[in-house]
Each structure stands twice: as C-alpha cells, then as structure tokens.
Amino acid sequence: MSVGNRIFLQRNLPDPKIMEQFRNLPAANVADTMGRSCALCSEIHLINRPKDSIMVGAALTVKARPGDNLFIHRALDLAGENDVVVVSNEGDRSQSLMGEIMAVYAEHTRKIRGIVLDGPIRDVDELSKMEHMFLYATGSTPGGPYKEGPGEINVPISVGNIAVNPGDIVLGDADGVIIIPRKDADKILETAIPFAVADAGKVDAARTGKANRQWVADTLEKKGVEIIDDVYHG
Ligand SMILES: O=C([O-])CC(=O)C(=O)O
C-alpha cells in the first residue's frame, strides 16, 4: 500500500436522515453545542452566494500536495450531490487550487453540494456567481496549480486547524464551515435543535426589549472585576 499516494473509493457515510435534519440549523448554533471547537479557521470563507443558505454534505477528503490539484481533479469525478469535497493543502497560499473549468464541472456535471479548499482559487469573478454549489476558499490568485501529486483521497486530514474524517458531516453557511464527526452526529443533533430554538428566542428578546442582561453583571462579579464609578486618571 502506498501511504501518501493512494485513493480510497469507499467511505463510511452518515445517516441521510440525520444529515437532513442539520439542513435547518445555522453552523454557529451547532458549533456552540460542540464546545465551540469544530469550526475551520476564518480564512476559509464562502466565495459565492448560493440560493440555499445552509450547506450539508458528507466529507470526501483530499490530501493535496501543497499547490497541486491532481487529486482534487480526481475527487470531483468521485463526488456527488450529497458530498462536500474538503481539501487540505498544508497552508499553501501560492497557487490557486481550482478555477472556472473545475468549478463549473463540479456544479453542473457532478452536482456536488460543496467544495472547501484550504487554499486559493482563480476566476473569482465567475465563481462568485455560482448559485447551487457552495465554494469556500482562502482567497484568489491567478497563479495556477501543479498536477504532479502525490496525494490521498478519503483519508483523515486536517483543514483550517480541524481534523476531518471521510464521511464526517460538513455544515456550512455564510459564517463558514464546521465539521460534525459522523459517529457523534445524532447526539449533537439532539442538543443543537433545542439550542437553535432558544437562540432564536434570544434574538427575539433582543429585538423587543426583553433581553435578560443580568448574566453579564453576574459573570463579571464572579470573576472579581473591579467596577469604578470614576474617570481614568492617567
Ligand atoms: O488548472 C486547473 O486545473 C484549474 C483551472 O484553472 C480551472 O479549473 O479553470
């Protein structure tokens, strides 16, 4: 077996019924129920404004050689409408990993739900107009990718400081992307649904003047913060 240079065609996939239920949950709400430690770094941001507001799919992982997209090209041939292709690129920002040809193929021929790149893209003007597929990337550069490999598909990777396993649930919206471990997804859902309802209630209270702010004073007091009713004398 060629570790570092191999493609697994199979993944353990999440339960479609569980995936479906994440479709109405903002990523921020779910992240708050996961210890707030499941979100990819903020550099990886949404490039376009798809018609849907929430992306949910099963991770098809790609471990790309930095600045090289040979294995990403292959991943696009393997992914489908319930998949999000998630690409690790070891932090390289020098070469774009994808442009209009690949993105149009992914969106229109393969109907892939989303692509999350730990690196830049090119043809950003066109890609930002895509309506169906979600595209996350770190920025843009005209410099194109190499096509040499090596690389891996459907192995555990690290993207934006977060571990991603093939078949994990990838949840994204305008805020960014979180990774929901496949095996914990049902438990996370149980907590996230009532959390989202409570959060919506807090927004409503904030709008209608009914917000309860007592917790701020209570927390500051608990932390021993000195409250001084005077100006700062420098
Ligand atoms: O060179 C590549 O493989 C990427 C590219 O520019 C495109 O997809 O348009």
The ligand as a Tripos MOL2 file, in Angstrom:
@<TRIPOS>MOLECULE
LIG
    9     8     1     0     0
SMALL
NO_CHARGES

@<TRIPOS>ATOM
      1 O1         -5.6760   24.4720  -13.9700 O.co2     1 LIG1
      2 C1         -6.5880   23.9140  -13.3310 C.2       1 LIG1
      3 O2         -6.6240   22.6900  -13.1190 O.co2     1 LIG1
      4 C2         -7.6280   24.7580  -12.6660 C.3       1 LIG1
      5 C3         -8.2300   25.7930  -13.5320 C.2       1 LIG1
      6 O3         -7.5920   26.7540  -13.9090 O.2       1 LIG1
      7 C4         -9.6440   25.7070  -13.8780 C.2       1 LIG1
      8 O4        -10.3350   24.8340  -13.3620 O.co2     1 LIG1
      9 O5        -10.1400   26.5530  -14.6410 O.co2     1 LIG1
@<TRIPOS>BOND
     1     1     2 2
     2     2     3 1
     3     2     4 1
     4     4     5 1
     5     5     6 2
     6     5     7 1
     7     7     8 2
     8     7     9 1
@<TRIPOS>SUBSTRUCTURE
     1 LIG1         1 GROUP 0 **** ****
